[in-house]
Amino acid sequence: MIALPPPEWRPFGKMAIEPFVEILKEWAAQINLKRFKSSPRGPKKAVKKNEYDPKHPHVSTARLLNQKENKRSP
């Protein structure tokens, strides 16, 4: 519907499938695909690393659970 207005599509509605397919293949062979190429992706942005803060050190949950289990067992 974009390439041809609706009245020009009417003859194709009565056409057999094989000739219709051949016409579509001919049209597709004439398309310049470079016109539809998307733009290339830009470079990735660098991720800023958080600075280590000794006042708030990271402690894994697994390590805390292991310490808690060891305190419960005699």
Backbone as XML, in Angstrom:
<?xml version="1.0"?>
<chain id="A" units="angstrom">
  <residue number="1" name="MET">
    <atom name="N" x="0.815" y="-1.187" z="0.000"/>
    <atom name="CA" x="0.000" y="0.000" z="0.000"/>
    <atom name="C" x="0.868" y="1.265" z="0.000"/>
  </residue>
  <residue number="2" name="ILE">
    <atom name="N" x="2.134" y="1.143" z="0.396"/>
    <atom name="CA" x="3.010" y="2.313" z="0.424"/>
    <atom name="C" x="3.550" y="2.610" z="-0.968"/>
  </residue>
  <residue number="3" name="ALA">
    <atom name="N" x="3.980" y="1.572" z="-1.679"/>
    <atom name="CA" x="4.615" y="1.764" z="-2.980"/>
    <atom name="C" x="3.605" y="2.105" z="-4.071"/>
  </residue>
  <residue number="4" name="LEU">
    <atom name="N" x="2.435" y="1.500" z="-4.001"/>
    <atom name="CA" x="1.398" y="1.730" z="-5.020"/>
    <atom name="C" x="0.090" y="2.136" z="-4.349"/>
  </residue>
  <residue number="5" name="PRO">
    <atom name="N" x="-0.664" y="3.043" z="-4.976"/>
    <atom name="CA" x="-1.978" y="3.381" z="-4.420"/>
    <atom name="C" x="-2.935" y="2.189" z="-4.560"/>
  </residue>
  <residue number="6" name="PRO">
    <atom name="N" x="-3.973" y="2.115" z="-3.726"/>
    <atom name="CA" x="-4.895" y="0.965" z="-3.737"/>
    <atom name="C" x="-5.490" y="0.608" z="-5.098"/>
  </residue>
  <residue number="7" name="PRO">
    <atom name="N" x="-5.854" y="1.557" z="-5.982"/>
    <atom name="CA" x="-6.439" y="1.140" z="-7.263"/>
    <atom name="C" x="-5.465" y="0.326" z="-8.129"/>
  </residue>
  <residue number="8" name="GLU">
    <atom name="N" x="-4.173" y="0.566" z="-7.981"/>
    <atom name="CA" x="-3.201" y="-0.163" z="-8.796"/>
    <atom name="C" x="-2.964" y="-1.585" z="-8.292"/>
  </residue>
  <residue number="9" name="TRP">
    <atom name="N" x="-3.414" y="-1.911" z="-7.085"/>
    <atom name="CA" x="-3.276" y="-3.267" z="-6.549"/>
    <atom name="C" x="-4.395" y="-4.186" z="-7.033"/>
  </residue>
  <residue number="10" name="ARG">
    <atom name="N" x="-5.479" y="-3.642" z="-7.546"/>
    <atom name="CA" x="-6.640" y="-4.459" z="-7.938"/>
    <atom name="C" x="-6.298" y="-5.573" z="-8.928"/>
  </residue>
  <residue number="11" name="PRO">
    <atom name="N" x="-5.516" y="-5.326" z="-9.996"/>
    <atom name="CA" x="-5.210" y="-6.430" z="-10.917"/>
    <atom name="C" x="-4.478" y="-7.596" z="-10.253"/>
  </residue>
  <residue number="12" name="PHE">
    <atom name="N" x="-3.722" y="-7.299" z="-9.210"/>
    <atom name="CA" x="-2.980" y="-8.363" z="-8.529"/>
    <atom name="C" x="-3.908" y="-9.253" z="-7.707"/>
  </residue>
  <residue number="13" name="GLY">
    <atom name="N" x="-5.058" y="-8.767" z="-7.318"/>
    <atom name="CA" x="-6.018" y="-9.563" z="-6.570"/>
    <atom name="C" x="-6.614" y="-10.686" z="-7.396"/>
  </residue>
  <residue number="14" name="LYS">
    <atom name="N" x="-6.697" y="-10.507" z="-8.721"/>
    <atom name="CA" x="-7.269" y="-11.522" z="-9.608"/>
    <atom name="C" x="-6.190" y="-12.421" z="-10.211"/>
  </residue>
  <residue number="15" name="MET">
    <atom name="N" x="-4.928" y="-12.073" z="-10.004"/>
    <atom name="CA" x="-3.810" y="-12.798" z="-10.615"/>
    <atom name="C" x="-3.528" y="-14.096" z="-9.857"/>
  </residue>
  <residue number="16" name="ALA">
    <atom name="N" x="-3.045" y="-15.107" z="-10.574"/>
    <atom name="CA" x="-2.637" y="-16.364" z="-9.931"/>
    <atom name="C" x="-1.386" y="-16.103" z="-9.096"/>
  </residue>
  <residue number="17" name="ILE">
    <atom name="N" x="-1.118" y="-16.999" z="-8.178"/>
    <atom name="CA" x="-0.023" y="-16.787" z="-7.231"/>
    <atom name="C" x="1.346" y="-16.771" z="-7.920"/>
  </residue>
  <residue number="18" name="GLU">
    <atom name="N" x="1.581" y="-17.707" z="-8.838"/>
    <atom name="CA" x="2.911" y="-17.806" z="-9.466"/>
    <atom name="C" x="3.315" y="-16.520" z="-10.200"/>
  </residue>
  <residue number="19" name="PRO">
    <atom name="N" x="2.470" y="-15.962" z="-11.070"/>
    <atom name="CA" x="2.872" y="-14.711" z="-11.728"/>
    <atom name="C" x="3.030" y="-13.545" z="-10.742"/>
  </residue>
  <residue number="20" name="PHE">
    <atom name="N" x="2.189" y="-13.524" z="-9.711"/>
    <atom name="CA" x="2.285" y="-12.474" z="-8.701"/>
    <atom name="C" x="3.615" y="-12.557" z="-7.968"/>
  </residue>
  <residue number="21" name="VAL">
    <atom name="N" x="4.034" y="-13.785" z="-7.636"/>
    <atom name="CA" x="5.311" y="-13.987" z="-6.947"/>
    <atom name="C" x="6.466" y="-13.538" z="-7.838"/>
  </residue>
  <residue number="22" name="GLU">
    <atom name="N" x="6.402" y="-13.853" z="-9.111"/>
    <atom name="CA" x="7.468" y="-13.447" z="-10.030"/>
    <atom name="C" x="7.577" y="-11.920" z="-10.127"/>
  </residue>
  <residue number="23" name="ILE">
    <atom name="N" x="6.455" y="-11.244" z="-10.172"/>
    <atom name="CA" x="6.469" y="-9.776" z="-10.223"/>
    <atom name="C" x="7.088" y="-9.205" z="-8.945"/>
  </residue>
  <residue number="24" name="LEU">
    <atom name="N" x="6.704" y="-9.767" z="-7.804"/>
    <atom name="CA" x="7.262" y="-9.290" z="-6.538"/>
    <atom name="C" x="8.769" y="-9.532" z="-6.472"/>
  </residue>
  <residue number="25" name="LYS">
    <atom name="N" x="9.226" y="-10.679" z="-6.991"/>
    <atom name="CA" x="10.665" y="-10.967" z="-7.014"/>
    <atom name="C" x="11.411" y="-9.974" z="-7.888"/>
  </residue>
  <residue number="26" name="GLU">
    <atom name="N" x="10.825" y="-9.628" z="-9.035"/>
    <atom name="CA" x="11.458" y="-8.641" z="-9.922"/>
    <atom name="C" x="11.564" y="-7.283" z="-9.226"/>
  </residue>
  <residue number="27" name="TRP">
    <atom name="N" x="10.505" y="-6.884" z="-8.547"/>
    <atom name="CA" x="10.539" y="-5.605" z="-7.834"/>
    <atom name="C" x="11.577" y="-5.631" z="-6.711"/>
  </residue>
  <residue number="28" name="ALA">
    <atom name="N" x="11.629" y="-6.740" z="-5.994"/>
    <atom name="CA" x="12.564" y="-6.853" z="-4.870"/>
    <atom name="C" x="14.013" y="-6.807" z="-5.348"/>
  </residue>
  <residue number="29" name="ALA">
    <atom name="N" x="14.287" y="-7.338" z="-6.541"/>
    <atom name="CA" x="15.648" y="-7.336" z="-7.066"/>
    <atom name="C" x="16.120" y="-5.923" z="-7.399"/>
  </residue>
  <residue number="30" name="GLN">
    <atom name="N" x="15.213" y="-5.001" z="-7.604"/>
    <atom name="CA" x="15.570" y="-3.640" z="-7.986"/>
    <atom name="C" x="15.699" y="-2.696" z="-6.784"/>
  </residue>
  <residue number="31" name="ILE">
    <atom name="N" x="15.456" y="-3.186" z="-5.595"/>
    <atom name="CA" x="15.514" y="-2.334" z="-4.405"/>
    <atom name="C" x="16.959" y="-2.135" z="-3.975"/>
  </residue>
  <residue number="32" name="ASN">
    <atom name="N" x="17.304" y="-0.903" z="-3.646"/>
    <atom name="CA" x="18.633" y="-0.581" z="-3.123"/>
    <atom name="C" x="18.580" y="-0.739" z="-1.599"/>
  </residue>
  <residue number="33" name="LEU">
    <atom name="N" x="19.126" y="-1.854" z="-1.084"/>
    <atom name="CA" x="19.039" y="-2.154" z="0.339"/>
    <atom name="C" x="19.892" y="-1.220" z="1.186"/>
  </residue>
  <residue number="34" name="LYS">
    <atom name="N" x="20.904" y="-0.589" z="0.596"/>
    <atom name="CA" x="21.758" y="0.317" z="1.363"/>
    <atom name="C" x="20.969" y="1.521" z="1.868"/>
  </residue>
  <residue number="35" name="ARG">
    <atom name="N" x="19.887" y="1.867" z="1.204"/>
    <atom name="CA" x="19.050" y="2.986" z="1.659"/>
    <atom name="C" x="18.365" y="2.674" z="2.985"/>
  </residue>
  <residue number="36" name="PHE">
    <atom name="N" x="18.169" y="1.401" z="3.285"/>
    <atom name="CA" x="17.432" y="1.012" z="4.473"/>
    <atom name="C" x="18.332" y="0.522" z="5.598"/>
  </residue>
  <residue number="37" name="LYS">
    <atom name="N" x="19.645" y="0.618" z="5.407"/>
    <atom name="CA" x="20.585" y="0.147" z="6.428"/>
    <atom name="C" x="20.508" y="1.057" z="7.649"/>
  </residue>
  <residue number="38" name="SER">
    <atom name="N" x="20.510" y="0.448" z="8.825"/>
    <atom name="CA" x="20.446" y="1.229" z="10.053"/>
    <atom name="C" x="21.819" y="1.804" z="10.373"/>
  </residue>
  <residue number="39" name="SER">
    <atom name="N" x="21.837" y="2.782" z="11.232"/>
    <atom name="CA" x="23.109" y="3.409" z="11.583"/>
    <atom name="C" x="23.898" y="2.478" z="12.504"/>
  </residue>
  <residue number="40" name="PRO">
    <atom name="N" x="25.229" y="2.526" z="12.433"/>
    <atom name="CA" x="26.035" y="1.643" z="13.283"/>
    <atom name="C" x="25.958" y="2.074" z="14.742"/>
  </residue>
  <residue number="41" name="ARG">
    <atom name="N" x="26.125" y="1.129" z="15.599"/>
    <atom name="CA" x="26.089" y="1.407" z="17.033"/>
    <atom name="C" x="27.333" y="2.192" z="17.435"/>
  </residue>
  <residue number="42" name="GLY">
    <atom name="N" x="27.161" y="3.123" z="18.326"/>
    <atom name="CA" x="28.276" y="3.926" z="18.825"/>
    <atom name="C" x="29.070" y="3.154" z="19.866"/>
  </residue>
  <residue number="43" name="PRO">
    <atom name="N" x="30.191" y="3.707" z="20.305"/>
    <atom name="CA" x="31.007" y="3.011" z="21.305"/>
    <atom name="C" x="30.292" y="2.961" z="22.658"/>
  </residue>
  <residue number="44" name="LYS">
    <atom name="N" x="30.599" y="1.940" z="23.428"/>
    <atom name="CA" x="29.989" y="1.801" z="24.747"/>
    <atom name="C" x="30.571" y="2.850" z="25.691"/>
  </residue>
  <residue number="45" name="LYS">
    <atom name="N" x="29.754" y="3.316" z="26.598"/>
    <atom name="CA" x="30.207" y="4.290" z="27.584"/>
    <atom name="C" x="30.918" y="3.559" z="28.716"/>
  </residue>
  <residue number="46" name="ALA">
    <atom name="N" x="31.978" y="4.160" z="29.222"/>
    <atom name="CA" x="32.722" y="3.560" z="30.326"/>
    <atom name="C" x="31.882" y="3.611" z="31.597"/>
  </residue>
  <residue number="47" name="VAL">
    <atom name="N" x="31.911" y="2.525" z="32.353"/>
    <atom name="CA" x="31.154" y="2.445" z="33.593"/>
    <atom name="C" x="32.040" y="2.948" z="34.727"/>
  </residue>
  <residue number="48" name="LYS">
    <atom name="N" x="31.523" y="3.896" z="35.494"/>
    <atom name="CA" x="32.283" y="4.452" z="36.611"/>
    <atom name="C" x="32.231" y="3.473" z="37.773"/>
  </residue>
  <residue number="49" name="LYS">
    <atom name="N" x="33.411" y="3.108" z="38.298"/>
    <atom name="CA" x="33.479" y="2.205" z="39.436"/>
    <atom name="C" x="33.317" y="2.997" z="40.717"/>
  </residue>
  <residue number="50" name="ASN">
    <atom name="N" x="32.562" y="2.462" z="41.653"/>
    <atom name="CA" x="32.406" y="3.117" z="42.943"/>
    <atom name="C" x="33.703" y="3.010" z="43.738"/>
  </residue>
  <residue number="51" name="GLU">
    <atom name="N" x="34.042" y="4.081" z="44.430"/>
    <atom name="CA" x="35.254" y="4.049" z="45.249"/>
    <atom name="C" x="34.983" y="3.252" z="46.515"/>
  </residue>
  <residue number="52" name="TYR">
    <atom name="N" x="36.019" y="2.572" z="46.991"/>
    <atom name="CA" x="35.901" y="1.773" z="48.205"/>
    <atom name="C" x="35.813" y="2.701" z="49.403"/>
  </residue>
  <residue number="53" name="ASP">
    <atom name="N" x="34.801" y="2.480" z="50.248"/>
    <atom name="CA" x="34.614" y="3.285" z="51.448"/>
    <atom name="C" x="34.811" y="2.379" z="52.658"/>
  </residue>
  <residue number="54" name="PRO">
    <atom name="N" x="35.905" y="2.566" z="53.412"/>
    <atom name="CA" x="36.152" y="1.688" z="54.568"/>
    <atom name="C" x="35.070" y="1.789" z="55.646"/>
  </residue>
  <residue number="55" name="LYS">
    <atom name="N" x="34.322" y="2.881" z="55.659"/>
    <atom name="CA" x="33.255" y="3.028" z="56.666"/>
    <atom name="C" x="32.065" y="2.122" z="56.342"/>
  </residue>
  <residue number="56" name="HIS">
    <atom name="N" x="31.899" y="1.802" z="55.055"/>
    <atom name="CA" x="30.779" y="0.956" z="54.621"/>
    <atom name="C" x="31.300" y="-0.164" z="53.724"/>
  </residue>
  <residue number="57" name="PRO">
    <atom name="N" x="32.036" y="-1.122" z="54.283"/>
    <atom name="CA" x="32.560" y="-2.198" z="53.434"/>
    <atom name="C" x="31.459" y="-3.165" z="53.023"/>
  </residue>
  <residue number="58" name="HIS">
    <atom name="N" x="31.658" y="-3.783" z="51.882"/>
    <atom name="CA" x="30.685" y="-4.764" z="51.407"/>
    <atom name="C" x="30.923" y="-6.088" z="52.111"/>
  </residue>
  <residue number="59" name="VAL">
    <atom name="N" x="29.852" y="-6.705" z="52.566"/>
    <atom name="CA" x="29.930" y="-8.035" z="53.170"/>
    <atom name="C" x="28.873" y="-8.885" z="52.488"/>
  </residue>
  <residue number="60" name="SER">
    <atom name="N" x="29.284" y="-10.043" z="51.983"/>
    <atom name="CA" x="28.330" y="-10.876" z="51.270"/>
    <atom name="C" x="27.333" y="-11.508" z="52.230"/>
  </residue>
  <residue number="61" name="THR">
    <atom name="N" x="26.128" y="-11.722" z="51.758"/>
    <atom name="CA" x="25.076" y="-12.333" z="52.566"/>
    <atom name="C" x="25.452" y="-13.763" z="52.930"/>
  </residue>
  <residue number="62" name="ALA">
    <atom name="N" x="26.080" y="-14.479" z="52.010"/>
    <atom name="CA" x="26.479" y="-15.870" z="52.269"/>
    <atom name="C" x="27.462" y="-15.935" z="53.437"/>
  </residue>
  <residue number="63" name="ARG">
    <atom name="N" x="28.391" y="-14.991" z="53.473"/>
    <atom name="CA" x="29.373" y="-14.984" z="54.561"/>
    <atom name="C" x="28.684" y="-14.711" z="55.901"/>
  </residue>
  <residue number="64" name="LEU">
    <atom name="N" x="27.740" y="-13.790" z="55.931"/>
    <atom name="CA" x="27.017" y="-13.502" z="57.171"/>
    <atom name="C" x="26.216" y="-14.708" z="57.641"/>
  </residue>
  <residue number="65" name="LEU">
    <atom name="N" x="25.565" y="-15.413" z="56.714"/>
    <atom name="CA" x="24.780" y="-16.599" z="57.082"/>
    <atom name="C" x="25.682" y="-17.711" z="57.604"/>
  </residue>
  <residue number="66" name="ASN">
    <atom name="N" x="26.860" y="-17.899" z="57.006"/>
    <atom name="CA" x="27.798" y="-18.929" z="57.481"/>
    <atom name="C" x="28.275" y="-18.603" z="58.890"/>
  </residue>
  <residue number="67" name="GLN">
    <atom name="N" x="28.567" y="-17.347" z="59.175"/>
    <atom name="CA" x="29.017" y="-16.962" z="60.511"/>
    <atom name="C" x="27.918" y="-17.192" z="61.539"/>
  </residue>
  <residue number="68" name="LYS">
    <atom name="N" x="26.685" y="-16.896" z="61.151"/>
    <atom name="CA" x="25.565" y="-17.069" z="62.064"/>
    <atom name="C" x="25.334" y="-18.545" z="62.369"/>
  </residue>
  <residue number="69" name="GLU">
    <atom name="N" x="25.464" y="-19.419" z="61.355"/>
    <atom name="CA" x="25.297" y="-20.852" z="61.557"/>
    <atom name="C" x="26.385" y="-21.407" z="62.452"/>
  </residue>
  <residue number="70" name="ASN">
    <atom name="N" x="27.608" y="-20.919" z="62.272"/>
    <atom name="CA" x="28.726" y="-21.411" z="63.088"/>
    <atom name="C" x="28.557" y="-21.013" z="64.547"/>
  </residue>
  <residue number="71" name="LYS">
    <atom name="N" x="27.960" y="-19.887" z="64.842"/>
    <atom name="CA" x="27.750" y="-19.459" z="66.232"/>
    <atom name="C" x="26.702" y="-20.301" z="66.921"/>
  </residue>
  <residue number="72" name="ARG">
    <atom name="N" x="25.694" y="-20.787" z="66.172"/>
    <atom name="CA" x="24.624" y="-21.580" z="66.781"/>
    <atom name="C" x="25.081" y="-22.985" z="67.152"/>
  </residue>
  <residue number="73" name="SER">
    <atom name="N" x="25.921" y="-23.594" z="66.328"/>
    <atom name="CA" x="26.339" y="-24.961" z="66.606"/>
    <atom name="C" x="27.422" y="-24.965" z="67.684"/>
  </residue>
  <residue number="74" name="PRO">
    <atom name="N" x="27.345" y="-25.908" z="68.655"/>
    <atom name="CA" x="28.312" y="-25.929" z="69.770"/>
    <atom name="C" x="29.675" y="-26.385" z="69.379"/>
  </residue>
</chain>
